[in-house]
Amino acid sequence: MYSIIEKPLWTKEYVNELFLSRNTKDKKQLRNSLLYFFTVTILGIGVGLITNSILLSEENSKFWLIAILFTWLDGILLIVIHEAGHFVGGIITSYRFQSFRVFSYCIVKEDNKYKIEKRKIPGTSGQCLMKPPKNWTLDSPFFLYHAGGGIATFLVSMLSLLLFKLTSSPLAQIIFFILFGYGLILTIINLVPLQLPSSNNDGANILAIRRDKTAKETFFKQLECNAWLSDGRKLEDISEDYLKLSENAVWSEPLNYYLEWILYSKFLKEREFDKAEELLMKMEEAYHDMLPSKKIRIDSERLYLLIIRQVDTDCINTFYKNVADKLRIQKLCTPILRTLIAYEKYSNNNNNNNNKCALEQYQRMFYRAMKSAACKQEAEVDYILTYQVEEACDTEKGSSDLI
């Protein structure tokens, strides 16, 4: 039973008051968003004006379409170069290859064999995951693995500037300058510490690890845990103590998120709902300092727990109305789709909403998202809970068979 949360708390009135406070703009996040916006805008305008002046010359005026094409192609090339920089930086400091992803195409090493899979992480265009050094400690290196991507794009950017100055071909000048400008922008927004909507950039991660031993420990554990899951280890095989943050941990630190969501999924799979609730409440205490994407995930899980607890119908519907638009923005990942499907089933069962089309659409999307999920074990938990939501509700009445 849900001993921790069985209190007259979740009402329609409480939810309305909750979202009045949750929607209050956080000054720190507002500052970070403005800093990111102005950095990208100023750099973009500067590079755009110079590129435009080059293209306006008589000999270059016919290359506009080529310039647009190469702006797109250079973006893809720089993603590959950036992730390759992480790979090289990791190899130099004794990390071991695990996966290399560009958009949704991912090269994965499993059982000493390489294969290509489709994996998606919303909000990211690429990722190079490495296994941490064997027998890692808090003194193990971390800088080159993090900074390698930014260093690689910077070196390519400087090389492109050199080639731009050396070449006399108008077409080559345009190509090299676009590569230089694009590379410089990516270098700055990657290495200058910034909090992006979905995660820290590499510069912010480096800063967090330098100032916080807990963040450093969770960074290495995150890589190690990810490697275990990639190698087929189940959530129940990873101890709760390993995944728990220390008492002094900063819950709003993005580097700490991964382990806590793995622990949360572990609790759900093992039907430890009291523990899942307790962990979610801990996350909610740091709600205002978290990144927007993590706030959405917290709102999603709160709605899910309210549904399987079968609290007051007005409360559930009010909560859903406050978060529905945000959930739909991130409906490409299985945890969010799990909640959306649970709500549609709940609404249909309570004659509040007979929109069968929405339920069927979310179910189709869930299967697609599950196939390309970055963490198969988490997606497996979402699958079990998505198609056993009625049994989850029965658990409140004493049923013992959720999984």
N, C-alpha and C positions, 0 to 999 in steps of 0.2 A: 504493500500500500504506500501511498504518497504522504507519509507522516510529516515531511518537512513543509509541504505546501498546502496542507489541508487547513486553510484558514480563510475567513471571509474577506479575502483581499481582492481577488480578480472580479471586478464588476465593470459595467459599462462606464460608470462615472470615474472609476479608478483609471481605466484605460485612457479616457479622454484627458485626464490630468497628466498621465504618464507621457503622452505624446506632446503635450504642451511643453513639458520640460525637455524631452528628447529632441524636439525640433529647434530648440534654442541654439543659435550659432555659436560654435566654439571659437574663441579668438585665435587660439593657436592654429587650428586647422584653416581658419580663414586667412591667416597670415601666410601659411604654407601654400595655400592655393593661389593667393595673389602673387607670391614670389615666383612660383612655377609659371604662372600665366605671363607675368612681365618678362621673365627670363627668356621664355620661348618666343614671345612676341618681339622683343627687341632684337634678339638674334635673327629671327626669321625675317624681320623687316630689313635689317642690315644686309644680310646675304641676298635677299630678294632685290633690293635696290642696286647692289653691285652687279648681280646677274642680269638685271634688266638693262643696265647701262651697257653691258657687254653685248647683249643681244640687239640693242638699238643701233649699233654700228652697221654701216652699209653691208659689209662683208659677212656679218653674222645674222642679219635680219631673217634669212631664210631657214634658220635652224630652230625656230620656236617649238615646233612639234617634237623635234629630236630632244630638245631641252626638257620638255614635259615628260617624254618617254624615259629619259635617263634619270630624272628625279625619282620616278617610280622604281626603276631598276636599281639605282644606287641605294634606295631604302632597303630593298631585299638583300643586296650585297653587304651592306653594313651590319645587318642583323647577323648574317653568317660570320662576318669578321669579328663582331663583338663577342658572340658566343665562343668562337674559336679562341679568342683572347682569354676567356675564362678557362677554357680547356688547357691551353698552354701554361697559364699561371698555376693551375692546379697540378699539372704533371710535374712542373719544376719543383713544387713544394710537397711532393709525395702523395698527392691525391690520386685516386684511381677512377677511370672512366666508368660512368654508369649509363648516361643517356645524353643525347644531343638533339634538341628540338628546334625547328624553324616553322613558325605558324603551327599547323596541326600535324606535321610530319616529323616523326621522332625515330632516331636511330637508338636502339636499346641493346645493351649487352646483358645476356642471360645465359648462364651455363657455358661461359666462354665462347658464346656464339653471338653474332650480331644480326639483328633483324629490324625491319621497319614497321612501326605501328602508327596508328593515328591517336594522338593524345591532345587534349585541349585544356588550357587553363585560361579562363576568361580574364581579359585585361592584360595579357602578355603575348608578345609576338615571337619570343624565343626563350630557350633556357638550356643551359649546360649543367647537368647535375653530375657531381663527382662523389665517390665514396671518400670519407675522411681518411687521413693517414692512419695506418695500422697502429693500434695501441695509443691513440691520440690522448693528449692531456691538454690542460688549459694553456700550456706553453707552446702548443703546436701552432704552426704558421697559418694565417688566414688572409693576410693582406693581398698577396698576389692572386689568389683565387677570386677574390672579390673585385680587385682593381684591374685584373687582366683584360676585361672587356673594354673598359674605358681607355686603358693604355693602348690597346690594339686600334681602336677607332681614331685615337689621337695620332698615332704613327701613320696610319693610312691617310688621314687628313693632311698632315704635314708633307707627306710624299706627294700627294695630289697637288698641293700648292707649289711644290718644287717643279713638278712636271708642267704645271700651268705656266710657270715663268719661263721654262726652257723651250716649250713647243711653240711653233709658229703657225700651226694649223688652227684656223678659227673653230672648226668643229671639236678638235681635241681640247682646245682651251675651255670651251663651254663644258665639256664632259668633266674635265679635271676640276674646274672651279665648282661645279655643282657637287662633286664628290667631296671637295675640300669643305665647302660650306655646310653641307649636310653632316659630314663627319664631325666637324667642330661643334655644331649644335648638339649632337648626340653625346659627344664627350662631356660637354659642360653639364647638361641636364642629367648625366649619369654619375659623374664624379663629385659635383657640387652637392653636398647633403640636402636632399629634398624628400619630403613625404608626398608620394603620388597617391591618387585616389584608392588604388588597390594594394599598394605595398610601398616599402621604402625603396629608394634607388640604392645602387651599390655604395655610393658615398655615405649615405645615411646609415647603412648597415655597418660599414667600417667604423664610423663614429660610435655607434651603439655598442659594438663589440669592444672597442677600446675603453669605454667608460663604465661598462657593466659586465662583471664576470658571469652573471647569470645569463645574459644575452649570448656571451661567448660559449658557455656550456650548451645552451639550447641550440645554437648554430651547429655545433658538432653532432649533438644528439639528433637534430633534424635530418642531417645528411645520413647518419647511421641508420636511423629509423626508416627513412625513405628507401635505403638500400635493402634493409631487411624485408620490407613489404614488397619491393620489386623482385626480390628473390623468392617470394612465395610465403613468407612467414605470415601467420594470421594475427589479427588484433589481440586475440586472447592469449597469444604466446608472448606478448610484450607486457612486462610487469607495470602495475599502476605506479609504483614508486619511481620507476625509470621515467615515466611521462610527466609526473607531477612537477610543477614549478616550485622553486624554493619559496619560503615565506617572505623573503625580501624582493621577490621578482616584481617587475613592473608589468602589470597585466596588459597595459596598452601598448607595449613594445611589440611591433610587428614580428620580430624574430621569435617571439614566444608563442605566437598564434598556433603554429603548425602542431606542436606537441599537444596543446590543449584540445584542439579539434579532434586529433587522433584519440586522445583519452575520452573525450565526449562520445565519439562513435563506439569506442570499446564498451563504455557503460551501456549505451543503447543496445548493442548486440547481446550483451550479457544480462539484459533486463534489469540492470542496476539503475532504476529510474530515479530513486532518491539521490544517488550520487550524480547522475546527469543533471538533475535540477540544481543541486548544490553548486556544481561547476558552472552552470549557466548563470546562476545568481552572482557568482564571483566575477564572471566576465561583465555582467551588467553594471557592476559597481564602477568599472572603468569605461563605461559606454561612451561618455562624452569625449574621451581622449583617443578613441580608436578611429581607424581609418574608415571612410564611408562604406567600403565593401564589407568590412567586418561588422559594422553596425547592421547592415542588411542581413547578414548571416545570423546575428544574434536575434534580431526581430523574427526571422524565419523560424528559428528553433524555439523561441518563446511561443509563437503561435502554434507550432506543432505540439508542444507539451500541453498547452491549454486544450487542444482538440482531443488528445488521447486521454486527458484527465476528465473530459466532458464537463467543463465548467459551464457557467451560465451562457446560454445561446447569444444573448445580447452582447456579452463581453467578447465572445469569439468573433462575432460579426463586426463589432466596432474595431477590434484589433486588426482584423483583416482589411477593413476599409482604410485604415491608417498606413498599412504596409503594402497593399496589393500592387500599386504602381511600381514601387521599388523592387518587389520580388520579381515582377515580370521583366524588369531590366536585366536581371541575372538568372533568367530561367534556363540557361544553357548548362547548369551544373546540377548534379543529382540531388544534393541536399535541399536546394530551393524547390526543385520539381517535386520532391517527396512531400514537402509542406503544401504546395499548391494542389497536388492530387488529394492529399488528406483532407484539405478544406473542401474541395469539390465533392468528395464522397460524403463528408459530414453534412454539407448543405443539402445534397440530394436526399440523404436519409432523413433529414429533418424538414423536408418540404420547403426549404428556404430558397432553393435554387434548383430548377430543373434543367439547367444548361448542360446537357450530356455532351454537347460538342466540345466544350472547354475541357472536360475531363478526358475525353478521348484524345484531344490534341496534346494535352500535357503528358498523357501516357505514351503517345508516339514519340514525343520529344525526349521522354525519360529513357527509352530504349536506345535512342541515338546517342544521348549524352553518356549513358553507361558504357557504350562501346568505346568511347574516346576519353573516358575518365582517366586522369593522371594517376589516381590511387584506386586500384581495383577493389581493395578490401573495404574502403569507405563506401564505394559505389555498391558493393555487395550488401552492406548493412542497409543502405538506402533502399535497395531493391526489396529486401526482406520486409522492411518496415512499410514500404509503399504498398505492397500487395498483401500485407497482414494488418492493415490499420484497424479493421473491425475487431480482430483479436486483441489488438493493443487497447482498444476501448473496453473490451470485455475484461482485460486485466484489472481494471478499476473495480470490477464487480467480483473478482476472485478467480478469473481464469488463469491458468498457469502456462498456456501454450501460445507464446507469441512467435517463437521461431521453431 
